[in-house]
Amino acid sequence: MKKIRRIARLELSLLFYSPIAWILLIIFIIQCGITFTGLIEAREATQQLGNPLNNLTILVFGGSEGFFSTVQHKLYLYIPLLTMGLMSREISSGSIKLLLSSPVTNREIILGKFAAMLAYGLLLVLVLLGILVAGLFSIDALDVKFVLGGILGLYLLMCAYSAIGLFMSSLTSYQVVAAISTLALFALLSFIGTVGQSTDFVRDITYWISIDGRADNFINGLVSSKDIIYFLLVIFLFLTLTIMRLNSGRETSSPMILGGRYGLLVASVLAIGYFSSLPQFTGYYDTTRFKERTLTENSKELLKQLDKPVKITTYVNVINGFAHLGSPKFRIFDLKQFDQYTRFLPDLEMNYISYYDSTYSARDFSGKTLPEQAHKYALAFGFDFDRVLAPEEIRKQINLVPEQNLFVRMVEYNGRRTPLRMFFDMLTYPQEAEISAALKRLMVDAPVVGVLTGNEERSILKKGDRDYKEVTNALSSRGSLINQGFKVETISLADSAGLPQNLAALVVADPIEAYTAEQIEQLAAYLDTGGNLLLAAEPGKQSLLNPLAAKLGVRFEYGKLLHESKELDLDLVQAHVSPKATAFTSGITSKDVVSLPGAVVLCYTPTGGFNATPVLVTDKQRAWNKTEPFNLETDSVAFRPGVDKRLTAPVALALTRQIAGKEQKVMVLGDADFMSNGELGRYNLRTKNFEFTINTFKWFSNGEFPVDTSRPQAIDNKILVTQAQLSWLQLIFLALLPVSLGTFGALTLIRRKRN
């Protein structure tokens, strides 16, 4: 060990008796300073403009454009310049012969030189720790563990690069050749992850070998044993190869024996790496403050209840828009979307079946047949067309027509199966809320939402502005109830079996045709047996639902609510959640708006044992009820002081009572558009209609669905430095530290020359 330390000390002295070590260290400080201050400056400007900031630690340090990622993408340029002379200098000067004849082993030589690089790497880490200190002064409540995890990942990457550079330096006597060949090997180790993607086993091996993005988990808040083992194995492999390279000069062995040794070494490293990366052998540590890289407690509790294997089968229609995500080339990327679940379900089985069949998104205007289209798409996306199932073949296995033959996964557990879909939004993939909801549906019966039809009520099948398809059963909408764990179906009063009693809620929304006395009695009987109900009316149609509302002690008042606004229609009521309605405030604050385009006042008289809670109320400063007939398109309508009266009126009431051994829940709304396709797509006003709708159905399901995957609010949301203070920070990193270090380095070099 003493010999290793002496060699390391000597190598470090040689390193710092040349300009390269000083120059690279100065450049690294400047690069880090420019990157960090630039990121802080951009966020500080955003803050000055009054825009909210959130999760600044991750925003500044993590992500693909954060500080750590920028450093990682430049780091490979530094190491070859440092390692190029470690062995090639000895070879070119002839001192290698003295080393080999001295009383030190090849192992001690290599480990000593590698230890010198470890020490130099610690100097770079010291610079990163300086950035951490600057972050503490710049960001309120900086997540220190997150930053330290990122620094650990970058240091391990430096060490791996150093081992590779040391090996390449041992192959040549030319330092420039050693540097270039090191860069070439870095490029090869990054590129190799794209090789053999169509073959499962080969894909796993080449992906493990690839060094590209290996520190990504560290710099984004997740330390895993498989990544640490990867770096350690890479270091071990290249140090051992270097030692074997030096040993080859001391002993004579046949090419077959040498090849066998090298092959055994590489095979052993690959085997250890492959098995250590399997989910059942991998450990994790989440460095984020609120464990954002780990499933929430609700999801983890859900997974603990699974006592049988879970299987996910992905059905990929090769002519669907998402087909490329299910192709063999994207298999690693696709599987990584479920990493948080394989952590806790290491035996999760993932299968892929490719097929082709008609889909609304597969439109070919070239006159090609469906098989010809499928062959074209399969070739483009890298599928083996001979293994792509034809329509008649896939239909023998599963009926995907209800899924419109789209890209869909079927999750299976304990003999039950439920779909897990892809979505037409920025994220595309199902996230924790959707995956956990699918798993929970396999363990408990999904709450059923029945939507009444037969009297021209709002439809869950149509895409019109007034209808409810988007929030109830749109396959490709992440927020639709069917993708959050519910089952949605239409209900008719004409059904001889009567209204089902197992509904989480019956939705009666804005009928155009009046209900008959018999139908009202059917609905009243449903209420009398404790059925949950969502009742929504529209202005001008109060009389259609008042007979049913009277059973609840509620009356839809005559008239229409108006809301003063300079830019929006007067009949767009901008309501707020009542402070008393705590069950509906998830994701909604008292300042948020729930828009109701055309609403009526609700009046409640205690009856039937119901307890009433105002859920949505109007703004007393702007809202009033207009009872006279008017037309906003032709009439000049405005608030008339002394005639009209502003009011805080309930436009949504929650009614509850104990009946038949359970709590009955009724929601009455003076507007039926609040969750319509058109209103949820509103762009000229920031509203919380979607959140309010989801909260409402969560209330009906007693909190069972959607699965709550919310996390605590981030606390690192403020930049502490001003632009003037930031200038001082830039002065330190871009001038003071580099000049001081440069001066010290120059004096050191001058002193050495004089000696």
N, C-alpha and C positions, 0 to 999 in steps of 0.2 A: 504493500500500500504506500510506503514511503517513496518507493521508486516512481509510482504512478503520480504522486503529488509533485515530485521533483520535475518530472517530465512535463506535467501540466504547467508548473510555474515557469519553466524554461520556455515553453511554447507561448505562453501569454506574454512573456517579456519580449520574445521575438515579434509577436503580433503587434505589440504597442511600440516597438522600436521601428515600425514602418508606418507610413502615413495612412495606409488603407483602413486600419482599425479605427483611427481617430476620425477619419473622414466619414466612414459609414455610420459611426455613432452620432456624429453631428447631423448628418442627413436624416437619420432616424428621428432625432429630437425635433428637427424642423418639420419633417413630414407629420409627425404626431401632433405637433403644435398647430400646424395649419389645419389639419383635419378636425381636431377637437374644437378649436376656436371658431372655425367656420360653421360647424354644426350648432354650437351654442349661439352664435351670432344670428343664425337663421331663426332659431326658436325664440330668441329674445325679441327679434323684430316682430314675429307673430304675436308674442305676448303684448308688445307695445300697441299693436293694432286692435287689441281687445279680444282676440280670438282665444278660445280655451285651449290649454295644453293638457295632455294626459299621459301618464306613464313615461315620463321623460327619460328615465334610466334606460329602458329598452329602446326608446325612440332614438336616443343619442348614441348609445353604445352597441345595441343589437341590430338585428335586421340585415337585409342585403345591402343597405346603403349607410349603415352605421359606422361608428369609429372602428370597431374590431374587424369588421368585414373589409374595410379599406386597408387596414394594416395587413391583414391576412393575404390580400391580393398582391401586396407589394413585397412581402417578406421573402419570397423565393428569389428575389433579385439580390438580396444581401448575402445570403449564406454561401453561394458559390465563390464570391469574391474573398470570403474569409477562409474557406476550406481548400481553395485551389492549390495552395502551397504547402499544406500540412504534410503530405508525403512526396509530392512531385518535386519539391525543393530538395528533399533529402536524396531523391533518386538522381536529379540532374547534377547536384554538387558532389555526389559520390559519398556523402556522409552516411548513406544508408548502410554501406559496408561496415562502417565503424559501429553503427547501432547494432547490426546483426552479430557482430563479433564481441560486443560488450556483454557484461553479465546482467543483461535484462532480457526478458522474454518478449516475444512479439506481442503477446497479449498485453503486457505492461506498456509497451510503446504505444499501441493503439488506444488503450484505455486512457493513458496519460494525455495524448493529443485530443481525445474526445472530451476529457474532463476540462481541458482548456476552453473548448468550444462551449461547454456547459456554463463555465464561468462567464464567458463573454455574453452568452445568452441571458445570464442574470443581470448584466448591465442594461440590456435592452428591456428586461422586465422592470428594472429600476426606473427606467423612463416611463413605462406604462403605469407604474405605481405613482409616479409624479402626476400623470394625467388623472389618476384616481383622486389624488389630493385636490387637484384643480376642480374635479367634478364635485367634490364635497362642498367647495366654496361656491360652485356655480348652480347646483341643482338642489332644491329643497328636498330633504329626506331621500338622498341618493341610496339606491339599493346596492350596498357595498358587496354583498355576497355574489350578486349577479356579475358585477365587474370583476371580482376576484376569479370567478369561474371562467370568464372569458380570457383573463390573463393566463390562467393555467393551461387552457387549450392552445393559446399562441406559443407558450413556452414549450409544450410538448411537440408542437409542429416544428419549432426551431431545432429541437433536439433531433427529430427524425430527419430533417433536412441536413443537419450537420453530419449525421452518420452516413447518409447517402453521399454527401460531398467528400467525406473522408475516404470512402471506398473508391470513388471515381478518381480522387487524387493519387491513389496508390497504383493506378493502372497506367500512368504516363509520367514522363519526366518534364512535360511542358505544362506550365501552370495555366496558360490560356486555354489549352486543350482540355485540361481538367475542369475549368470553369464552364466552358461551352458544353462539354459532355454531361456535366451535372445538370445544367439547365435542360438538356435534351432528355435526360432520365426523368426529371421532374415532369416534363411535358408528357412523356410516355406513361408515367404513373397516374397522371390526371386523365389521359385519354383512354386508358385501358378499361375504365369503367363502362365504356360504351360498346365494348367488344362482346360478342356472343350473347346478345340480349334475347335472342329467339330461343335459346336452350336454357332450361331452368337451372341445371347444376352449374353449367359454365357461367351463366349470368351471376349466380351467387358468388362464385370464386372471383371473377373479374371485378365485381362490385366491391368485394372486400379488399382486393389488392389496391384499388384506386385510392389515391391520397387526396383527390379533389374534394373539397368541402368537408374534410375529416374533422376540422375544428368547429364546424357550424353548430353542432349541438352545444359545445362549450360556450360559444359566444352568444348563444341564444337562450341560455339558462338551464341547460340540462347536461349534467356530467354522468356518463354511463361507463360501466366497466368494459364494455366491448370496444369503446373508443380508446380508453386508456391502454387496454391490452394491445390494440392495433398499433399504437405508437411504440409501445415497449417491444413488440415483436419486430417492427420495422427497424428499430434501433439495434436490437439483438442480431437480426439477419445481416445487416450491412456491416456491423462491427465484426461479426464472425467471418463474413466473406473477406473482409480486409485482412483479418488475422490469417485466414487460410491462404490468401494471396501471398502474404509475406512468408508463410511456412513453406510454400511451394519452392522458394529459393533455397531453402535449407535441406530439402529432402527430395528424393527422386521417386515418383510414383507413376504408374501407367495411366494413360488418359482414361481408361475405363474406371480405375479406382477413384481418380479425381472426380470424374463425372458422377460416379455413384455417391461420393461424399456431398458434392454440391446438390445433387438431386434429393438426397435424403434430408439435407438441411432445409431446402426450400419446401419439400413436401411436409416436413414436420411443422414448419412455421404456418403453412397454409391450413393444415389440419387443426392445429391449436386455434388459429384465428377463426376458422369456420365454425367450430363447435362453441367457442367462447362468445360468438355473436348470435347464437340461437337464443330466442326469447327466454327459455327456461333457465339459461345460465347467465343472464344479464341482470346486473344491478344498476339502479339509477339514483341520482341525487338531484333534486330540483333546486336550483340556486335562486329562483325568483322569490320575491317577498311573499306573494300570495299563491305560490305553487301553480303558476299559470301554465307550466309545461306538464302538469299532472292532472288527471281527472279530478273533478270536484268530489266532495265527500258523498253526495247523493249518488253519483254514478258508481263510486267504489263500493258503497253499501249494496247497490243493485247487483254488482258483479259477484259479491260475496254470496249472494243467494243462489247463484247458478251452481247446481250440483251435477250437471250433465254436460257433455261436450256441446260446443256451439260451432256451427258450420255456416260459412257465408259463401254462397255460389253467385258469381258474377256472370250475368248473361249479357253478352256484348253483341249487339246487332251491328255488323260491319258497315252498314249503310246509314247508320245513325250519326248525328253530329258529335257524339261523345266517343265514337268508336276508337279513336286514336288513344284515348286514355285507358282502354282495355286491351290494347295491343301488346305483344310481347316486349316491344321496345320501351314501353312505359310501365312495365310490370313492377319494377323496383319503386318507382315514384308512386304508383297506385297503392302498393302494399304499405308504404310509409304513412299513408293517410290514416292507418289504423294502429300506428305504433303505440299510442296511449292505451289502447285496449289490449294489445298483445303483451304489454307489460304485466297486466293482471290476469290475462287469459293466454298463457304461453302455448296452450294446446289448441288455440283457435285455428280452425281449418279454413283455408281460403282456396276456393276452386274457381276456375274460369272456363266458360263455355262460349264459344263464338258461333254465331248463326247469322242468317239473313232472312228478312221477311219484310212485308210491306209496312211502311211507316210514313206518316204525314210529312216528315222532314226529308224523305228520300224522293226527290223529284228530279227526274232525268228527262231532258227535252231532246235527247239525241236519238230517241227511238229504240234504245236498247231494252232488252228484256230484263226482268228482275235478276236472273242469274248472271247476266252479263254485267249489270251494274255492280252486283256483289263482287264479282271477280275483279273489277276495276278498283273498287274500294279496298278489297283485301290486299291487292298488290301494292296499293299506295301506302297502306298503314302497316304493312309487314306481316300480315296474317298468312298462314299456310292454308290456301283455299281448299285443299283436300280434306282439311280437318274442320272446315266451317260447315255447320249443319244447315241443310236445306229446310224450307218452311215445314214440309211434311215430317221431317225428322225431329225438329225442335218441338213441334206440337204434340208429338208422342210423349215427350218428357214433361212439358209444362205448357200451360195456356198463358201466354203473355199478351194476349189481346187486351185485357183490362189495363195493362200497362202501356198500351199503344205501341208495343214492340220496341220500346225505348231501351236505353242502357239502364239496367236495373239489377240490384242484388237481392237475393232471397236469403234471409237469415233464418236458420232452422235450429230449433231447440226442443227437446223432449216431445218430438212428434208434431210440433206446431211450426208454422212458417209465416213470415210477414215480409213485405217488400221494404227495401231501403233504396231510395232513389237519388239521382243526380238532379241538380237544380240550375235553372237559367239565371244565375246571378254571378257576382264577382268571385265568390268562393267556389262555386260549382259542386264541390264535394260535400257530403253530409258531415256536419260537425258533431260535437259531443251531444248536444240536445237531441238531434235526430237519431243518432246511433243508440243512445240510451233509451229513447222512447221506443225504438224498434225492439230492443232487448226486453224492455219491461212489458211490452204487448204480448211477448211470448210467455210471460209468467203470470200475468193477470189479464182478465177480460178487458178489452178496450172499452172505454166509456162511449156510449152511442149517442150521437146528436141527431135527433129527428127533425127534419124541416118540413113543415106542413105544406101540402100542395092541394090543388083542386079548385081554389078560388082565386087564381091568378096572383098568388103570393110571390115574393121574391124567390128566384130560382137558384139552385146550386149547380145547374147544368149549363147555364148560359153565360156568355162572356160580356153581356151588355153592361153599361155603366151602373144600372140600378140593381144588378143581380149579385149573387154571393159566391160565385164559383171560386174566385181567387183565394178567399180566406177559408173556404170549406174543403174543397176536394180537387184543387188544381194539382196535378201530378208533379209539375216542375216548379212549384212555388214552395220554398223552404218553410214559410210561415203558415201554410195551409194546415187545417186541423188534422187532416189525414196523415201529414208528415210529422205531426207532433204527438201522435199516439192515439188520436180519436178515430172513431168510425162514424162516418156521416152517411145518412140515408134519407130518402124522401118518405114521408108519411101521408097517407090519405085517409080522410074521414069516411070515405066510401068503403073502406076495407071492413068486411063483415066481422073480422076478429077484434075490431076496436083498436084503440090506441095502446101501444105497448107500455108496460109498466116499468120496463128496465132502462128507460131512457135517462141519460145524464141530464138532458134538457130537450124540451120540445120548442122549436122556434116557430112562432107565428108572426110573420112580418108582412105588413102592408097589403092585405087582400084588396083586390079590386071589386070583387063580387061579395055582397053581404052574406054572412053565414045565416043559415036557416036556424029556426028555434031548436030543431033537433040537433044540429051541429054544435050550437052553443051549449046544449045540455051534455053532449059528448065531451066537450072540452072542460065543462064544469065538473063532470064526473072524474075526469083525469086529475083535476086539481084536488078534488075531495079525497082522492086516494093517496095524496102526497106527491103527485108528479111535479117535477121541476119545469119551469116555463120561462121562455124569453118572449116578451110581447112588445112589438114595435109598431107604432102608428105613424101616419103622415098628416100634415095639415090638410084640412078639407075632407078628411076621411075619418074623423074622430068617431062619427056615429056608427061606423062599421065594427069598431072594436070596443066601444064603450059598454055594450051589453056583457061582454066577457070580462072587461076590466072591473065592472061593478061587483063581480064575484070576489074581487080582491080588495075592494074598498078604494079603488083608483078611478079617477075620471080624467080623460083627455079633454082639457079645457078648449073652449071655442076660441078661434083666432089663430094668429101665427106670430111666433117670436121673431123679432128683428134685432140686429146687432150693428151699431154704428161703426162704419169703417170708411176710410177715404179711398181705398183701393179695391175692396172686395164687395161682393153683393151683400145687400142689407140682410137678406134672409139666411146668410151663412153664420149660424150661431157658433161663437167660439167659447165653448164651455170649459170648465175646469173641474178637476176631481175634488170632491168635498173632503175636508179634513177628517170627517167621520168615516169615510169609506176606505179604511186602511187596507182592506183585502184587495183593493183594485189599484194600488199605488205602485206596484212593482214596475220599476222603469219609468215612472211618471212622477213629476214634481207638481207642486201647487201652481207653478208658473207655466206649465205645459198646457197646450190647447188640444182639446178633442173637438173636431169640427162636426157640426150637424147642419147640413144644408137643407133647411126647412124643418122646423121643430115646433112642438106645441108644449104648453105648460102642463105639468102633471099636478093633480090635486089628490091628496090621500085622506081618507077618513078611516080611523081604526075599525077594523072588522075582521071577524074570523080568526082572531088570535094572532094575526101577523104583526111583526115588528118591522117598521119601515125605516130605511136609512137612505138619505139623499146621496146619490153617487156622483152625478154630474149636475152642476149648477151653473146658471148664467152669471155674467159679469154685471154687477149692480150699476156700474158706472156707464154702461153702454147698451144694455139690453132692455127692451120693453115689448109688451104684447099688444099687437094691433088687431082689433076685432072687426074693424070695418073692411069691407071688400076692397081689394086694390090689385093692381097689376104693375109689378116693378119694371116691366118693359115699356109701359106706356104712361104710367103715372109718376108724378114727382112726389116721392115719399120721404119724409124726414121726421125726426122726433119733434113733437109740439109741446113745449113747456106749458104747464098749466092744464093741458088736455091729456097727454100721455103720461104714464108713470113708469119710471125705471124700476126694475125689480131683480132680486136674486131669486130665481125660480128653479125648482128641480126639473131637469129634463131626463133624468134617469133615477129610478128608485129600486133599491134592493129590498125585497120582502122575505122574511124568514119566519117559520113557525115549526113547532114540534108536532108531528102527526104520524100516526102509524109507526111509532118507534124510531123515527128518523127526522132529520131536519129537512124541511121542504124549502126550496129556494126559488124565488121568482124575481126576474129582472124585467122592469117595465121601462120602455124608452119612448120619449116623445118624438122620435125620428127613426126611420128605418134605413137611412142612407149611411149611417155611421160606419158600417162595415161592408159597404157595397164595393164592387170592383172599381168604380169611378172614384169614390172618395179615398180609397186606399192608395190610389195612384195620383192623388193631388200633388201638384208641384209648386203652386204659388203660395203655399202656407205650410210652415213646418208644424206637423200635427203628431199626436200620439194615438191615433185611431187604432192602429194595428196592436200596439201594446195594450190598449184598453180592451179590445176585443179578446185577445188572448187571455188577459186577466179574468175576463168575465167567464170564459169557458173553463178556466182553471178553477174558478170559484164553484162552478157547477159540478166539477169532477172531484170536489173536496181536496184539491191540491195534488191529485194523482198525476195528472197530465196538464200541460207539458212538464217534462222532468226539469226541475230547477237546477240549472247549471251556472247560475250567477255566482260571481266572486265579489269580494270586497272591493270597494272603489280604490283606485290607485291614490297614493298620497304624495308622490313625487311629481307634482303638477305645476311647479313654479320655478322660473329662472331667477336666481338671486342676484346676478351681476347686471350692472348697467352697461351701456355701450362704452362709457368712459373706463369702467373697471375692466372690461373685456380688452381694451387697448393695452392696459398694463399686463394682462395675461399674455397677450400676443407678444409684447415686448420681452417678457421672460423667456418664452419658448422659442421665439424667432430671432432673438438678438442676444440677450444676457447669457443664457445657458450655452448656446453655440459658441459665442465669442470667448467665454470663460474656458470652455473645454478646448477650443482651438488654441488658445494661448498656452494653456497648460501642456497640450500635446506638442506644440511647436517647441516650447522650452525643453521638454523631455527629449525630443529628437535632436535638438541642438546640443544638449548636454552629452548625449550619447556620441555624437560625431566628434566632439572635442576629446572625449575619452578614447 
